[in-house]
């Protein structure tokens, strides 16, 4: 591997990490640690392992073919791309609303704002859009690297200070205690559904890989693209466990629990750190939680319109020619504007609790995960990909195991919901 080429191509994996390290970590992982201590460690590790191939196929496909998974879906058949568009449109509204909602709660608390929730959410969307308008992909690439440095350092420092308070006797590789689950099944399914994130992000990773190629003029080799992604993926896993430690050390066995109300949840973790570890820790925790959600907001507001624009353009074509991914067009900005308006409207009508909305978003993600995972596997095993870059036997076995795992999770949810057990 040529290191100069690696550094020129380095970045799309961090964009993946910046998106993944968000609600699934700060909310779901922290709640899991608070409710069950380290008993969720095995489940999180399992989810990270079985989902890995489907995320990795995005940058692998882009590096091997010079195309994105949007092109790969189109080559499978127009039905595959239509299916992706339908899933994306349905999930995009939920995902962006959940991310902006929680980020807005944090901004209101940290800066002592008295503005309404829709106003803060709308301004957040506008600020991210302006940043992307001025700097385009290059600014996004640089900003995420800077934000992630702050995020990783602050989170690991906070987790390190909390680690001595963790009850390590709660550690298990499965969430069973005497035949009973240590956390509710509905929350367990939601935790797995968005750990480390939704399968949709494989498409975003492939698009960011191609965008990076056009920005630098250097096409990454498959080994470089896979290493870049692996760095980001391992980072998402490490920080998932860091947030579990935060919840386990601060809240577990304290007699308290996290509130489902966003206005309260956004403040509890920071306040508890100040009470337990000292007020001097508060700035570190504030940086950790803000950078977590700001990086996610920025990448989500870019990733959804970027993927939808490419998909719509591809569907308008009569054949299966490759879609140009060099720059974003007018449709990208229109979609950003539409999603910003819808998000602000949802925040204006928001009357439920934060955790219920997030659980709903994560459940919808794992319900569609087997479908998107199957499409990703079909694309990477197609004739468009040179044989030497297709997954080997071990990766194929892991992929099919992952499909069975994700399908089993979705089936379990449907059965339990049908019988009113959730």
C-alpha positions in Angstrom: 0.0 0.0 0.0 1.3 3.4 -0.9 1.0 5.7 2.1 0.9 9.0 0.0 -2.2 7.6 -1.8 -3.8 6.5 1.4 -3.6 10.0 2.9 -5.0 11.6 -0.3 -7.9 9.1 -0.2 -8.4 9.2 3.6 -11.7 10.6 4.7 -14.9 8.8 3.6 -14.5 6.3 6.4 -14.5 9.2 8.9 -17.6 10.6 7.3 -19.2 7.2 8.0 -18.0 7.4 11.6 -19.2 10.9 12.0 -22.7 9.8 10.9 -22.8 6.6 12.9 -21.5 8.1 16.1 -24.7 9.9 17.0 -28.1 8.9 18.3 -27.2 5.2 18.4 -24.2 6.0 20.6 -25.1 9.0 22.7 -28.7 8.0 23.3 -29.1 4.2 22.8 -25.7 3.0 24.0 -25.8 5.3 27.1 -29.3 4.2 27.9 -28.2 0.6 27.6 -25.3 1.0 29.9 -27.5 2.9 32.4 -30.2 0.2 32.4 -28.1 -3.0 32.2 -24.5 -2.0 32.9 -22.1 -4.0 30.7 -24.6 -6.8 30.1 -25.2 -5.3 26.6 -21.6 -5.5 25.6 -22.0 -8.9 23.8 -25.0 -7.8 21.9 -23.4 -4.6 20.7 -20.3 -6.6 19.6 -22.4 -9.1 17.7 -24.3 -6.3 15.9 -21.0 -4.7 14.9 -19.6 -7.9 13.5 -22.6 -9.3 11.6 -23.4 -5.9 10.0 -19.8 -5.1 9.0 -19.9 -6.7 5.5 -22.9 -4.7 4.3 -21.3 -1.4 5.3 -17.9 -2.3 3.9 -19.4 -3.3 0.5 -20.1 0.4 -0.2 -16.6 1.8 -0.4 -15.3 -1.6 -1.8 -17.8 -1.4 -4.7 -16.9 2.3 -5.3 -13.1 1.6 -5.3 -13.4 -1.5 -7.5 -15.7 -0.1 -10.1 -15.4 3.7 -9.9 -19.2 3.7 -9.4 -21.5 4.0 -6.4 -24.0 1.5 -5.0 -26.7 3.6 -6.7 -25.2 2.4 -10.0 -24.9 -1.1 -8.6 -28.6 -1.2 -7.6 -29.6 0.1 -11.1 -27.6 -2.8 -12.7 -29.4 -5.3 -10.5 -32.6 -3.9 -11.9 -34.7 -0.7 -11.8 -36.9 -2.4 -9.2 -33.9 -2.5 -6.8 -33.2 1.2 -7.2 -36.9 2.0 -6.8 -37.0 -0.1 -3.7 -34.0 1.8 -2.3 -35.6 5.2 -3.1 -38.9 4.2 -1.4 -37.0 3.0 1.7 -34.9 6.2 1.8 -37.7 8.6 1.4 -39.6 6.9 4.2 -36.7 6.6 6.5 -35.0 10.0 5.7 -37.7 12.0 7.3 -37.7 9.9 10.5 -33.9 9.8 10.7 -33.2 13.5 10.1 -36.0 14.5 12.4 -34.7 12.3 15.2 -31.1 13.6 14.8 -32.0 17.3 14.5 -34.5 16.9 17.4 -31.9 15.7 19.8 -29.2 18.1 18.6 -31.6 21.0 19.0 -32.3 19.9 22.6 -28.6 19.9 23.3 -28.1 23.3 21.7 -30.9 24.8 23.7 -29.5 23.4 27.0 -25.8 24.1 26.4 -26.2 27.7 25.2 -29.2 28.5 27.4 -31.4 29.4 24.4 -35.0 30.4 24.9 -36.0 29.9 21.3 -38.6 27.4 20.2 -37.6 23.9 19.2 -38.7 24.3 15.5 -36.7 27.5 15.3 -33.5 26.0 16.7 -33.9 22.9 14.4 -34.6 25.0 11.4 -31.6 27.2 12.0 -29.4 24.1 12.5 -30.5 22.8 9.1 -29.8 26.1 7.5 -26.4 26.4 9.1 -25.4 22.9 7.9 -26.8 23.7 4.4 -24.8 27.0 4.2 -21.7 25.2 5.3 -22.1 22.6 2.5 -23.0 25.4 0.0 -19.8 27.4 0.7 -17.4 24.5 1.2 -18.9 21.6 -0.7 -17.4 18.1 -0.2 -13.9 19.4 0.7 -15.2 21.5 3.6 -17.3 18.5 4.8 -14.2 16.3 4.7 -12.0 18.7 6.6 -14.7 19.6 9.2 -15.5 16.0 10.1 -11.8 15.2 10.7 -11.6 18.2 13.1 -14.9 17.4 14.8 -14.0 13.7 15.2 -10.7 14.5 16.9 -12.5 16.6 19.5 -15.2 13.9 19.8 -12.8 10.9 20.2 -10.6 12.8 22.7 -13.4 14.2 24.9 -15.4 10.9 24.9 -12.4 8.7 25.7 -11.3 11.0 28.5 -14.8 11.1 30.0 -15.2 7.3 29.7 -11.7 6.8 31.3 -12.7 8.9 34.3 -16.0 7.0 34.6 -14.5 3.5 34.2 -13.5 3.0 37.9 -17.2 3.5 38.9 -18.4 0.7 36.6 -19.7 -2.5 38.1 -17.8 -5.0 35.9 -19.6 -8.0 37.4 -22.5 -7.0 35.1 -20.4 -8.0 32.0 -21.9 -10.8 30.0 -21.9 -11.8 26.3 -25.7 -12.1 26.3 -28.4 -10.1 27.9 -30.0 -13.0 29.8 -30.2 -13.3 33.6 -31.8 -16.5 34.9 -33.8 -16.9 31.6 -35.0 -13.3 31.6 -33.8 -10.3 29.6 -32.0 -7.6 31.6 -33.5 -4.9 29.3 -36.9 -4.8 27.6 -37.0 -6.6 24.3 -38.3 -3.6 22.5 -35.3 -1.5 23.5 -33.0 -4.4 22.8 -34.3 -4.6 19.2 -34.0 -0.8 18.8 -30.4 -0.9 20.1 -29.4 -3.6 17.6 -31.3 -1.9 14.8 -29.2 1.2 14.8 -25.9 -0.3 16.0 -23.7 1.2 14.7 -26.1 2.8 12.3 -28.7 2.1 9.5 -27.6 0.0 6.5 -28.6 2.9 4.3 -25.2 4.5 5.1 -23.4 2.0 2.8 -24.7 3.9 -0.1 -23.6 7.2 1.4 -20.1 5.7 1.9 -19.9 4.7 -1.7 -20.9 8.2 -2.8 -18.5 9.9 -0.5 -15.7 7.6 -1.8 -16.4 8.6 -5.4 -16.7 12.3 -4.3 -13.3 12.1 -2.6 -11.9 10.7 -5.8 -13.2 13.6 -7.8 -12.0 16.1 -5.2 -8.4 14.8 -5.1 -8.1 13.3 -8.6 -6.9 10.1 -7.1 -8.9 6.9 -7.3 -8.3 4.7 -4.2 -7.4 1.1 -4.6 -9.7 -1.4 -3.0 -7.3 -2.1 -0.2 -7.0 1.7 0.6 -10.8 2.2 0.5 -11.3 -0.8 2.8 -8.6 0.3 5.3 -10.1 3.8 5.3 -13.5 2.4 6.1 -12.1 -0.1 8.7 -10.5 2.8 10.6 -13.9 4.6 10.8 -15.8 1.4 11.6 -13.5 0.4 14.5 -13.8 4.0 15.8 -17.6 3.7 15.9 -17.3 0.4 17.8 -14.8 1.8 20.4 -17.0 4.8 21.0 -20.1 2.7 21.3 -18.5 0.9 24.2 -17.2 4.2 25.6 -20.8 5.5 25.8 -22.0 2.2 27.4 -19.3 2.8 30.1 -20.6 6.4 30.5 -24.1 5.2 31.2 -23.0 2.2 33.3 -20.6 4.3 35.4 -22.8 7.3 36.0 -26.3 5.9 36.1 -26.4 2.2 36.6 -27.4 1.1 40.1 -27.8 4.8 41.1 -31.5 4.4 41.6 -32.1 6.9 38.7 -32.9 6.4 35.1 -32.8 8.6 32.0 -35.9 10.5 31.2 -37.7 9.9 27.9 -38.2 13.7 27.6 -35.6 15.3 25.3 -35.4 18.4 27.4 -34.5 16.4 30.4 -32.4 13.6 28.7 -30.2 16.2 27.1 -29.2 17.6 30.4 -29.1 14.5 32.7 -25.8 13.0 31.6 -24.0 16.3 31.7 -25.5 17.2 35.1 -24.7 13.8 36.6 -21.1 14.0 35.5 -20.8 17.3 37.3 -22.4 15.9 40.4 -20.4 12.7 40.5 -17.0 13.6 39.0 -16.8 17.3 39.7 -17.9 20.4 37.8 -14.5 20.6 36.0 -15.6 17.6 34.0 -18.7 19.4 32.6 -16.9 21.1 29.7 -15.4 17.8 28.5 -18.8 16.1 28.5 -20.4 19.1 26.7 -17.8 18.9 24.0 -18.3 15.2 23.7 -22.1 15.3 23.3 -22.2 18.4 21.1 -19.5 17.2 18.7 -21.2 13.8 18.5 -24.5 15.3 17.4 -23.2 18.1 15.3 -21.1 15.7 13.2 -24.1 13.4 12.8 -26.4 16.4 11.8 -23.9 17.6 9.2 -23.4 14.3 7.5 -27.0 13.3 7.6 -28.1 16.6 6.0 -25.5 15.9 3.3 -25.9 12.2 2.9 -29.7 11.9 2.4 -30.0 14.5 -0.4 -26.8 13.3 -2.1 -28.0 9.7 -2.3 -31.6 10.7 -3.3 -30.4 13.0 -6.0 -28.2 10.3 -7.6 -30.9 7.8 -7.4 -33.5 10.0 -9.0 -31.1 11.0 -11.8 -30.3 7.3 -12.4 -34.0 6.4 -12.6 -34.6 9.2 -15.2 -32.1 7.6 -17.5 -33.3 5.0 -20.0 -30.3 2.7 -19.6 -27.9 1.7 -16.9 -25.1 4.2 -17.7 -23.1 5.4 -14.7 -24.4 8.5 -13.0 -22.0 11.4 -12.7 -21.0 12.0 -9.0 -18.5 14.8 -9.5 -20.6 17.6 -8.1 -24.1 18.0 -6.6 -26.7 19.7 -8.6 -29.9 21.8 -8.1 -31.9 18.7 -7.0 -29.6 18.2 -4.1 -30.3 21.7 -2.7 -34.0 21.3 -3.4 -34.1 18.1 -1.3 -32.1 19.7 1.5 -34.7 22.5 1.6 -37.7 20.2 1.5 -36.3 18.0 4.3 -35.4 21.1 6.4 -39.0 22.3 6.1 -40.5 18.9 7.0 -38.1 18.5 9.9 -39.1 21.9 11.3 -42.8 21.0 10.9 -42.2 17.7 12.8 -40.4 19.5 15.6 -43.3 22.0 15.8 -45.8 19.1 16.2 -43.6 17.1 18.5 -45.6 16.1 21.6 -44.2 12.7 22.4 -41.0 11.8 24.1 -37.5 11.7 22.6 -36.7 8.1 23.3 -39.9 6.8 21.8 -39.2 8.7 18.6 -35.7 7.4 18.4 -36.8 3.8 19.1 -39.3 4.1 16.3 -36.6 5.4 13.9 -34.2 2.6 14.9 -37.0 -0.1 14.5 -37.8 1.1 11.0 -34.1 0.8 10.2 -33.7 -2.8 11.2 -37.0 -3.7 9.5 -35.4 -2.6 6.2 -31.9 -3.7 6.9 -32.2 -7.3 5.5 -33.5 -5.8 2.2 -30.7 -3.3 1.8 -28.1 -5.8 3.0 -29.2 -8.3 0.3 -29.0 -5.6 -2.4 -25.5 -4.7 -1.2 -24.4 -8.3 -1.4 -25.9 -8.7 -4.9 -24.1 -5.6 -6.1 -20.6 -6.6 -4.7 -20.9 -10.1 -6.2 -22.0 -8.9 -9.6 -20.0 -9.1 -12.8 -19.3 -5.3 -12.5 -16.8 -6.1 -9.7 -13.5 -7.8 -10.7 -13.3 -11.3 -9.2 -10.3 -10.4 -7.1 -12.3 -7.7 -5.4 -15.4 -9.7 -4.7 -15.9 -11.0 -1.1 -14.1 -14.3 -0.3 -15.7 -17.3 1.3 -15.3 -16.1 4.9 -16.9 -12.7 4.0 -19.7 -14.4 2.2 -20.5 -16.7 5.1 -20.5 -13.7 7.4 -22.8 -11.9 5.0 -25.3 -14.6 4.8 -25.1 -15.1 8.6 -25.7 -11.3 8.9 -28.8 -11.5 6.6 -30.2 -14.3 8.7 -29.5 -12.3 11.9 -31.1 -9.1 10.7 -34.1 -11.0 9.2 -34.5 -12.9 12.5 -34.5 -9.6 14.4 -37.2 -8.1 12.1 -39.3 -11.3 12.2 -39.1 -11.4 16.0 -40.3 -7.8 16.2 -43.2 -8.5 13.9 -44.3 -11.6 15.8 -44.1 -9.9 19.2 -45.9 -6.9 17.9 -48.6 -9.0 16.4 -49.2 -10.8 19.7 -49.1 -7.6 21.6 -46.0 -8.5 23.6 -44.2 -5.3 22.9 
